[in-house]
């Protein structure tokens, strides 16, 4: 369960959208959070990779792992 306070103008826009489309405000709030959360997670992962680079593989190492010669 989550309760959030929104500025009146945002609440009004959300309410208007819900009424116009027959969906609930909760539906649109959830959709907005899910979409933005995915973007935030991507940014966090990218920043983490920049701080803590993972192992880098050479072309030869990749090809050996795939056993392309046989």
Backbone atoms as SQL, in Angstrom:
CREATE TABLE atoms (id INTEGER PRIMARY KEY, chain TEXT, resi INTEGER, resn TEXT, atom TEXT, x REAL, y REAL, z REAL);
INSERT INTO atoms VALUES
  (1, 'A', 1, 'UNK', 'N', 0.847, -1.183, 0.000),
  (2, 'A', 1, 'UNK', 'CA', 0.000, 0.000, 0.000),
  (3, 'A', 1, 'UNK', 'C', 0.886, 1.237, 0.000),
  (4, 'A', 2, 'UNK', 'N', 0.489, 2.208, -0.759),
  (5, 'A', 2, 'UNK', 'CA', 1.262, 3.434, -0.878),
  (6, 'A', 2, 'UNK', 'C', 0.297, 4.602, -0.917),
  (7, 'A', 3, 'UNK', 'N', 0.599, 5.620, -0.150),
  (8, 'A', 3, 'UNK', 'CA', -0.202, 6.846, -0.191),
  (9, 'A', 3, 'UNK', 'C', 0.738, 7.981, -0.553),
  (10, 'A', 4, 'UNK', 'N', 0.350, 8.787, -1.536),
  (11, 'A', 4, 'UNK', 'CA', 1.193, 9.915, -1.939),
  (12, 'A', 4, 'UNK', 'C', 0.348, 11.182, -2.024),
  (13, 'A', 5, 'UNK', 'N', 0.994, 12.281, -1.734),
  (14, 'A', 5, 'UNK', 'CA', 0.339, 13.575, -1.887),
  (15, 'A', 5, 'UNK', 'C', 0.846, 14.194, -3.178),
  (16, 'A', 6, 'UNK', 'N', -0.083, 14.646, -3.977),
  (17, 'A', 6, 'UNK', 'CA', 0.264, 15.273, -5.250),
  (18, 'A', 6, 'UNK', 'C', -0.121, 16.736, -5.211),
  (19, 'A', 7, 'UNK', 'N', 0.608, 17.568, -5.929),
  (20, 'A', 7, 'UNK', 'CA', 0.179, 18.962, -6.047),
  (21, 'A', 7, 'UNK', 'C', -1.218, 19.000, -6.695),
  (22, 'A', 8, 'UNK', 'N', -1.993, 20.004, -6.330),
  (23, 'A', 8, 'UNK', 'CA', -3.384, 20.092, -6.799),
  (24, 'A', 8, 'UNK', 'C', -3.484, 20.043, -8.314),
  (25, 'A', 9, 'UNK', 'N', -2.600, 20.717, -9.021),
  (26, 'A', 9, 'UNK', 'CA', -2.696, 20.723, -10.482),
  (27, 'A', 9, 'UNK', 'C', -2.477, 19.323, -11.066),
  (28, 'A', 10, 'UNK', 'N', -1.580, 18.554, -10.477),
  (29, 'A', 10, 'UNK', 'CA', -1.337, 17.189, -10.947),
  (30, 'A', 10, 'UNK', 'C', -2.531, 16.300, -10.598),
  (31, 'A', 11, 'UNK', 'N', -3.045, 16.459, -9.396),
  (32, 'A', 11, 'UNK', 'CA', -4.227, 15.697, -8.975),
  (33, 'A', 11, 'UNK', 'C', -5.410, 15.989, -9.904),
  (34, 'A', 12, 'UNK', 'N', -5.583, 17.255, -10.260),
  (35, 'A', 12, 'UNK', 'CA', -6.681, 17.643, -11.161),
  (36, 'A', 12, 'UNK', 'C', -6.502, 17.015, -12.545),
  (37, 'A', 13, 'UNK', 'N', -5.281, 17.036, -13.058),
  (38, 'A', 13, 'UNK', 'CA', -5.016, 16.425, -14.369),
  (39, 'A', 13, 'UNK', 'C', -5.283, 14.930, -14.339),
  (40, 'A', 14, 'UNK', 'N', -4.830, 14.293, -13.282),
  (41, 'A', 14, 'UNK', 'CA', -5.044, 12.856, -13.128),
  (42, 'A', 14, 'UNK', 'C', -6.533, 12.537, -13.026),
  (43, 'A', 15, 'UNK', 'N', -7.245, 13.324, -12.261),
  (44, 'A', 15, 'UNK', 'CA', -8.690, 13.131, -12.104),
  (45, 'A', 15, 'UNK', 'C', -9.408, 13.308, -13.437),
  (46, 'A', 16, 'UNK', 'N', -9.030, 14.347, -14.185),
  (47, 'A', 16, 'UNK', 'CA', -9.644, 14.615, -15.489),
  (48, 'A', 16, 'UNK', 'C', -9.392, 13.460, -16.459),
  (49, 'A', 17, 'UNK', 'N', -8.150, 12.982, -16.489),
  (50, 'A', 17, 'UNK', 'CA', -7.805, 11.869, -17.372),
  (51, 'A', 17, 'UNK', 'C', -8.605, 10.623, -17.011),
  (52, 'A', 18, 'UNK', 'N', -8.706, 10.337, -15.742),
  (53, 'A', 18, 'UNK', 'CA', -9.448, 9.157, -15.289),
  (54, 'A', 18, 'UNK', 'C', -10.918, 9.253, -15.709),
  (55, 'A', 19, 'UNK', 'N', -11.507, 10.408, -15.533),
  (56, 'A', 19, 'UNK', 'CA', -12.922, 10.585, -15.894),
  (57, 'A', 19, 'UNK', 'C', -13.125, 10.482, -17.406),
  (58, 'A', 20, 'UNK', 'N', -12.204, 11.041, -18.174),
  (59, 'A', 20, 'UNK', 'CA', -12.333, 11.026, -19.629),
  (60, 'A', 20, 'UNK', 'C', -12.177, 9.629, -20.213),
  (61, 'A', 21, 'UNK', 'N', -11.410, 8.793, -19.556),
  (62, 'A', 21, 'UNK', 'CA', -11.101, 7.480, -20.112),
  (63, 'A', 21, 'UNK', 'C', -11.825, 6.320, -19.434),
  (64, 'A', 22, 'UNK', 'N', -12.457, 6.605, -18.308),
  (65, 'A', 22, 'UNK', 'CA', -13.141, 5.543, -17.583),
  (66, 'A', 22, 'UNK', 'C', -12.196, 4.654, -16.783),
  (67, 'A', 23, 'UNK', 'N', -10.968, 5.035, -16.674),
  (68, 'A', 23, 'UNK', 'CA', -9.993, 4.313, -15.848),
  (69, 'A', 23, 'UNK', 'C', -9.916, 4.993, -14.489),
  (70, 'A', 24, 'UNK', 'N', -9.255, 4.325, -13.557),
  (71, 'A', 24, 'UNK', 'CA', -9.105, 4.917, -12.227),
  (72, 'A', 24, 'UNK', 'C', -7.825, 5.740, -12.150),
  (73, 'A', 25, 'UNK', 'N', -7.813, 6.641, -11.191),
  (74, 'A', 25, 'UNK', 'CA', -6.585, 7.404, -10.952),
  (75, 'A', 25, 'UNK', 'C', -5.477, 6.452, -10.531),
  (76, 'A', 26, 'UNK', 'N', -5.836, 5.431, -9.783),
  (77, 'A', 26, 'UNK', 'CA', -4.845, 4.442, -9.349),
  (78, 'A', 26, 'UNK', 'C', -4.200, 3.759, -10.546),
  (79, 'A', 27, 'UNK', 'N', -4.993, 3.436, -11.555),
  (80, 'A', 27, 'UNK', 'CA', -4.456, 2.803, -12.759),
  (81, 'A', 27, 'UNK', 'C', -3.365, 3.676, -13.371),
  (82, 'A', 28, 'UNK', 'N', -3.666, 4.965, -13.565),
  (83, 'A', 28, 'UNK', 'CA', -2.703, 5.853, -14.204),
  (84, 'A', 28, 'UNK', 'C', -1.494, 6.139, -13.322),
  (85, 'A', 29, 'UNK', 'N', -1.703, 6.250, -12.035),
  (86, 'A', 29, 'UNK', 'CA', -0.582, 6.458, -11.119),
  (87, 'A', 29, 'UNK', 'C', 0.344, 5.247, -11.168),
  (88, 'A', 30, 'UNK', 'N', -0.240, 4.054, -11.162),
  (89, 'A', 30, 'UNK', 'CA', 0.564, 2.826, -11.225),
  (90, 'A', 30, 'UNK', 'C', 1.341, 2.767, -12.536),
  (91, 'A', 31, 'UNK', 'N', 0.670, 3.062, -13.652),
  (92, 'A', 31, 'UNK', 'CA', 1.344, 3.038, -14.955),
  (93, 'A', 31, 'UNK', 'C', 2.511, 4.017, -14.996),
  (94, 'A', 32, 'UNK', 'N', 2.310, 5.209, -14.485),
  (95, 'A', 32, 'UNK', 'CA', 3.374, 6.217, -14.489),
  (96, 'A', 32, 'UNK', 'C', 4.549, 5.775, -13.627),
  (97, 'A', 33, 'UNK', 'N', 4.256, 5.212, -12.473),
  (98, 'A', 33, 'UNK', 'CA', 5.320, 4.754, -11.582),
  (99, 'A', 33, 'UNK', 'C', 6.096, 3.612, -12.220),
  (100, 'A', 34, 'UNK', 'N', 5.399, 2.642, -12.770),
  (101, 'A', 34, 'UNK', 'CA', 6.073, 1.488, -13.374),
  (102, 'A', 34, 'UNK', 'C', 6.982, 1.932, -14.515),
  (103, 'A', 35, 'UNK', 'N', 6.473, 2.794, -15.382),
  (104, 'A', 35, 'UNK', 'CA', 7.282, 3.241, -16.520),
  (105, 'A', 35, 'UNK', 'C', 8.505, 4.022, -16.050),
  (106, 'A', 36, 'UNK', 'N', 8.302, 4.926, -15.122),
  (107, 'A', 36, 'UNK', 'CA', 9.421, 5.738, -14.655),
  (108, 'A', 36, 'UNK', 'C', 10.387, 4.906, -13.817),
  (109, 'A', 37, 'UNK', 'N', 9.879, 3.958, -13.068),
  (110, 'A', 37, 'UNK', 'CA', 10.724, 3.101, -12.249),
  (111, 'A', 37, 'UNK', 'C', 11.701, 2.316, -13.119),
  (112, 'A', 38, 'UNK', 'N', 11.222, 1.823, -14.262),
  (113, 'A', 38, 'UNK', 'CA', 12.100, 1.102, -15.181),
  (114, 'A', 38, 'UNK', 'C', 13.215, 2.011, -15.690),
  (115, 'A', 39, 'UNK', 'N', 12.891, 3.256, -15.986),
  (116, 'A', 39, 'UNK', 'CA', 13.904, 4.213, -16.434),
  (117, 'A', 39, 'UNK', 'C', 14.915, 4.480, -15.322),
  (118, 'A', 40, 'UNK', 'N', 14.424, 4.657, -14.092),
  (119, 'A', 40, 'UNK', 'CA', 15.317, 4.904, -12.966),
  (120, 'A', 40, 'UNK', 'C', 16.232, 3.718, -12.710),
  (121, 'A', 41, 'UNK', 'N', 15.683, 2.512, -12.822),
  (122, 'A', 41, 'UNK', 'CA', 16.505, 1.309, -12.643),
  (123, 'A', 41, 'UNK', 'C', 17.595, 1.232, -13.712),
  (124, 'A', 42, 'UNK', 'N', 17.247, 1.574, -14.947),
  (125, 'A', 42, 'UNK', 'CA', 18.233, 1.573, -16.035),
  (126, 'A', 42, 'UNK', 'C', 19.349, 2.583, -15.761),
  (127, 'A', 43, 'UNK', 'N', 18.975, 3.772, -15.299),
  (128, 'A', 43, 'UNK', 'CA', 19.969, 4.802, -14.987),
  (129, 'A', 43, 'UNK', 'C', 20.860, 4.323, -13.846),
  (130, 'A', 44, 'UNK', 'N', 20.264, 3.753, -12.808),
  (131, 'A', 44, 'UNK', 'CA', 21.034, 3.254, -11.675),
  (132, 'A', 44, 'UNK', 'C', 22.032, 2.191, -12.133),
  (133, 'A', 45, 'UNK', 'N', 21.579, 1.257, -12.961),
  (134, 'A', 45, 'UNK', 'CA', 22.457, 0.194, -13.449),
  (135, 'A', 45, 'UNK', 'C', 23.596, 0.772, -14.291),
  (136, 'A', 46, 'UNK', 'N', 23.285, 1.733, -15.159),
  (137, 'A', 46, 'UNK', 'CA', 24.313, 2.351, -15.993),
  (138, 'A', 46, 'UNK', 'C', 25.344, 3.073, -15.133),
  (139, 'A', 47, 'UNK', 'N', 24.884, 3.817, -14.131),
  (140, 'A', 47, 'UNK', 'CA', 25.808, 4.517, -13.244),
  (141, 'A', 47, 'UNK', 'C', 26.667, 3.531, -12.463),
  (142, 'A', 48, 'UNK', 'N', 26.066, 2.432, -12.029),
  (143, 'A', 48, 'UNK', 'CA', 26.813, 1.410, -11.295),
  (144, 'A', 48, 'UNK', 'C', 27.884, 0.788, -12.192),
  (145, 'A', 49, 'UNK', 'N', 27.532, 0.505, -13.451),
  (146, 'A', 49, 'UNK', 'CA', 28.492, -0.074, -14.387),
  (147, 'A', 49, 'UNK', 'C', 29.659, 0.882, -14.641),
  (148, 'A', 50, 'UNK', 'N', 29.392, 2.176, -14.660),
  (149, 'A', 50, 'UNK', 'CA', 30.464, 3.150, -14.845),
  (150, 'A', 50, 'UNK', 'C', 31.393, 3.182, -13.632),
  (151, 'A', 51, 'UNK', 'N', 30.813, 3.047, -12.441),
  (152, 'A', 51, 'UNK', 'CA', 31.622, 3.032, -11.219),
  (153, 'A', 51, 'UNK', 'C', 32.351, 1.717, -11.035),
  (154, 'A', 52, 'UNK', 'N', 31.691, 0.619, -11.394),
  (155, 'A', 52, 'UNK', 'CA', 32.216, -0.727, -11.172),
  (156, 'A', 52, 'UNK', 'C', 32.140, -1.523, -12.475),
  (157, 'A', 53, 'UNK', 'N', 33.055, -1.268, -13.389),
  (158, 'A', 53, 'UNK', 'CA', 32.991, -1.963, -14.688),
  (159, 'A', 53, 'UNK', 'C', 33.062, -3.480, -14.532),
  (160, 'A', 54, 'UNK', 'N', 32.304, -4.169, -15.335),
  (161, 'A', 54, 'UNK', 'CA', 32.312, -5.635, -15.348),
  (162, 'A', 54, 'UNK', 'C', 33.495, -6.110, -16.186),
  (163, 'A', 55, 'UNK', 'N', 33.737, -7.406, -16.172),
  (164, 'A', 55, 'UNK', 'CA', 34.818, -7.982, -16.975),
  (165, 'A', 55, 'UNK', 'C', 34.569, -7.683, -18.446),
  (166, 'A', 56, 'UNK', 'N', 35.635, -7.352, -19.123),
  (167, 'A', 56, 'UNK', 'CA', 35.559, -7.124, -20.562),
  (168, 'A', 56, 'UNK', 'C', 36.150, -8.334, -21.265),
  (169, 'A', 57, 'UNK', 'N', 35.494, -8.762, -22.308),
  (170, 'A', 57, 'UNK', 'CA', 35.903, -9.954, -23.050),
  (171, 'A', 57, 'UNK', 'C', 36.488, -9.542, -24.394),
  (172, 'A', 58, 'UNK', 'N', 37.533, -10.240, -24.805),
  (173, 'A', 58, 'UNK', 'CA', 38.081, -10.009, -26.138),
  (174, 'A', 58, 'UNK', 'C', 37.274, -10.852, -27.134),
  (175, 'A', 59, 'UNK', 'N', 37.428, -10.544, -28.391),
  (176, 'A', 59, 'UNK', 'CA', 36.755, -11.321, -29.439),
  (177, 'A', 59, 'UNK', 'C', 37.178, -12.790, -29.363),
  (178, 'A', 60, 'UNK', 'N', 38.478, -13.027, -29.158),
  (179, 'A', 60, 'UNK', 'CA', 38.985, -14.404, -29.066),
  (180, 'A', 60, 'UNK', 'C', 38.357, -15.152, -27.886),
  (181, 'A', 61, 'UNK', 'N', 38.247, -14.500, -26.735),
  (182, 'A', 61, 'UNK', 'CA', 37.658, -15.139, -25.564),
  (183, 'A', 61, 'UNK', 'C', 36.194, -15.519, -25.824),
  (184, 'A', 62, 'UNK', 'N', 35.482, -14.622, -26.472),
  (185, 'A', 62, 'UNK', 'CA', 34.085, -14.921, -26.796),
  (186, 'A', 62, 'UNK', 'C', 33.966, -16.097, -27.753),
  (187, 'A', 63, 'UNK', 'N', 34.790, -16.095, -28.779),
  (188, 'A', 63, 'UNK', 'CA', 34.743, -17.174, -29.765),
  (189, 'A', 63, 'UNK', 'C', 35.135, -18.507, -29.144),
  (190, 'A', 64, 'UNK', 'N', 36.113, -18.513, -28.240),
  (191, 'A', 64, 'UNK', 'CA', 36.501, -19.744, -27.557),
  (192, 'A', 64, 'UNK', 'C', 35.357, -20.278, -26.712),
  (193, 'A', 65, 'UNK', 'N', 34.644, -19.377, -26.054),
  (194, 'A', 65, 'UNK', 'CA', 33.516, -19.774, -25.223),
  (195, 'A', 65, 'UNK', 'C', 32.375, -20.341, -26.040),
  (196, 'A', 66, 'UNK', 'N', 32.270, -19.935, -27.289),
  (197, 'A', 66, 'UNK', 'CA', 31.189, -20.424, -28.162),
  (198, 'A', 66, 'UNK', 'C', 31.574, -21.661, -28.945),
  (199, 'A', 67, 'UNK', 'N', 32.849, -22.024, -28.895),
  (200, 'A', 67, 'UNK', 'CA', 33.361, -23.191, -29.614),
  (201, 'A', 67, 'UNK', 'C', 32.984, -23.119, -31.096),
  (202, 'A', 68, 'UNK', 'N', 33.373, -22.048, -31.763),
  (203, 'A', 68, 'UNK', 'CA', 33.026, -21.835, -33.161),
  (204, 'A', 68, 'UNK', 'C', 33.879, -22.655, -34.127),
  (205, 'A', 69, 'UNK', 'N', 34.956, -23.220, -33.640),
  (206, 'A', 69, 'UNK', 'CA', 35.851, -23.973, -34.520),
  (207, 'A', 69, 'UNK', 'C', 35.329, -25.374, -34.824),
  (208, 'A', 70, 'UNK', 'N', 34.468, -25.895, -34.002),
  (209, 'A', 70, 'UNK', 'CA', 34.070, -27.297, -34.177),
  (210, 'A', 70, 'UNK', 'C', 32.764, -27.418, -34.780);
